[in-house]
Amino acid sequence: MIMRPGLCSVTFRGLAPEEIVALAADAQLEVIEWGGDVHVPPGDVERAVRVAHATTDAGLAVCSYGSYFRAGADEPLTPILDSAQALGADRVRVWAGRVDSADATPEQYAQIASRLRDAADEAFERGIRLALEYHRGTIADDPDAVLRLLADVPALSTYWQPSVGAEDAQALAEFDAVAEHTTAVHVFSWWPAGERLRLHEREVLWRRLCSAASALQSPPQDALLEFVPDDDPGLLLAEAATLRRWLSQADR
């Protein structure tokens, strides 16, 4: 099964949702993850409905809502779910706290896991699943940490993206470890640290990732382009073509 090629709206925070929809449609992408920081703020249901209509009117689908929920003890999830539901998104991306897994105290870990458990239950009641952001600065920052958290909160899934600084073999090993729990992949080429490269400049990594994902019985649903050099909208057409080609070739 082939992953759906898509776009994270945060790639172009300076553009209006209608501009992002037009770019994604021109690039022959299939889905958009709408971000909650700029384009679809939590609780602004009317805006979410407008963005949903713009997306579907262009022949695209809303695959998910990218939230900045950090699992704080008293942090509300309801406005995020309101916007996700208005968008028609059945998946919400969330963040597991604000501390690296290696630095989290047992008390911090227990609080984050407990809040995520309650959040997942609240989301499930509305037909929405929560998926972890795989990211440093959270307790979901490497495969062991993610698997531990998923064992403690089985209702969650996870996203995946290459860890900053990881060479191809390490990144692919990390994906393999969490692949069966991964519902979406953030696709970008940063190397060797935070330098933003064109997608083809890490072709070996992404071709192998696409092949590994397509071989899974239940591969991630979406391959979402996230960030381009200089935030340049003019690069999206070529970057999307590269991603679509790799996905198509991996599925043969």
N, C-alpha and C positions, 0 to 999 in steps of 0.2 A: 504494500500500500504506500502511495506517495504522500508525503507531507504537503499541506497546502502552503504555497508561498504567500507571504504577507508582509505587513509593515507595522512597526510600532509608531504611533503618532508622535511620541516623544523625540523621534528622529528629527522632526521639524517643528520644534516648539514655537518658532516665530511665525508660523503660517496658520491661517484660519482652517478650521475643519474642512470647509468646502474645497480649499486649495489642496489639502492633503488627499481628499477623496479623488480629485481630478488627477493628481499625480499617480496615485496607486492604480487607478483604472487605466491610465495611459501606459503604465508599466506592466500591464497584464497580470497584476497581482490578484489574489482571490479574497484575502481577509485583512482586516485592520484590528489591531489592539489599540483601543483609545485610552490615553493616559488621563489620570485624575488630577494632575497638577495644573494643567493649563486648559486642555481642550474640553474636558467634561468634568467639571468640579463636583465633588461628592455632594449629593443632596439637591443639585440643580436638575431636577427631573425634566423640566421643559427643554433645557438645552440638550439633555441626553436624547430626548425623543427627536429633536431636530437633527442631531448628528446621526442617529440611527436611520432616519428616513433618507438623509443625504447619502449614506453608505449603501443602503439597499437599492435606492433609485439608480445608482451607478453600476449595479450588478455585482456589488461586493457584499461580503458578510462581516458582521462584527464577531470576532472570535473570542474576545476577552476584554476585560477592563483592567488596566494597569494601575492599581491603587498604591498608596503609600502608607497603608495600614502597617504599623510596626509592632502590634501585639502588646501595647502598653496596658497596664492593669485596668485603667479606666477609659481606655481609648474606644470610642464608639465605632461600630462597624455598620450600623443601620443606614446612615446616609450613603455609604459606599454601595451597599446592596441596592438601595433605591435607584441609584444611577445605573448600576449594572443591569438591573431588571428593565429599566426604561430603555437602555441600549439594546436589549435582547441578548446580552452576554450571559452565558452559563458558566463562565470561569472568571475568577477574580484573582489577580496576582497580588500576593501579600509578602511582607518582609518579616523575618523572624528576629525581632528585637533590634538592638543597636550595639551589639558587642560581638566580637569574634568568638567562635565556639571555644577556642583554647583559653580565652580569658573569662568566660562566663562562670560565675560561681554556681554551685548547686541550686541556691535560692533563685538566682536570675534565670537559670535554665527552667526550673520548675514553674516559675511565674509565666514565662513566655509560652511554654508548652501548654499550660492550663488555659491561657487566654486564647491560643490558637485552637484548642479543642472546643471551647465554647463558641468561638467565631465560626468554626467549621459546622457546628450544629445549627447555628443561626442561619448560615448560608444555605445549608442543605434543606431547611424548611421552605426555602424559596426556590428550590431547584437549581441552586448555584453551588459550584465546587470551588474550593480555594486551592491555589497552587503557590508554592514557595518561590520567591526570588532566590536563585542560587548566586550568592554574592558575599564578598568579604564584608566585615562589619556587621554580620548577623551570625546566628548559631546554625545557619545553613550554608556554610562557606567552603565545605569540602565533602567528598562522598561519605566518609564515615559519619560526619555530623548530620548530613541530610538523612542518611539511613536510620540513624538513632532517632531523629525527630519524627520521621515517618512511622517508625515502629511505635512511638509513643502517641502519635496522633494519626491513626491510619486513614482518616478521612481526607487527608491532604495528598496532593501530588506535588511535583516540583517542575520548575523550568530548569533549563541547563544553558550555560554559556561557558566559553573557555575562560579559565582563570587567568587573570592578568599575569603575564610572564611565563605561562606554561608553554613548553614546547609541544609540538604536535603529538608525540607519543604519550606524554603525560596527560594532555587534554583529552585525547581519545580514551585513555584508560579511565579517566574520571567519568566520562560519559558512559562507558560500558558499565561502570559500577552502579549508576543510578538510572540507566536507560529504561528499565521496565516500569519505573515510577514517573517518567518524564512525559509531560503533556504538551510542552512547547519548547522550542529552542530559539534563543536570541542569536542572530547571525550577524557577526561583524568581524573585522580583521584588525585587531590592535596588536602591535608588536614593536619592540620587545616589552614595552611597558604600556603606556597609555597612548602611544602614537597611533593615530587613525590612518589605516592603509586602505587601499582599494581591496575589494573582496578577493580578487584573483591573486593578490599577493600572499595569501595563505591558502592557495588552491589545494595543496596536498591535504591539509587538515580538513577542509570543508568537503572535498570529494570523498574522503574516507568516512567522514561523519555521515554524509548522505547515504553512502552505501551501507554503513552499519545500521543506520536507522531503518532503511527500507527492508533490511533482512529480519527485523524484529516481527514477532507475531502481532504485537500491538505497538506500532511505532508512535512517536510523538505526533500530535495532530497537525501542528503548525511550525513552519520555519519562518521566523519573523525577522526581517531586516531591521537592525537597530543601529543607528548612527552611521554617518558617512563623513569622509574628510571635509572639514570646514563647514559642516552642516549644509552642504550645497545641494539644493533640490535638482540641479541640472545633472547630477550623477546618478539619480535614482533609476532612470531608464536602463542604463548599462548595468548597474548593480543587480537590478531585478532580473535582467536577461541572463546574467551569469548564474544567479541562484536557480532560476527556472530550468536552465540547461542542466545543471548538476543534479537537480531533483529528478528530472526526466531520465537522464542517463542512468541514475542509480536504480530506477524502477524497471529497467529492461532485463 
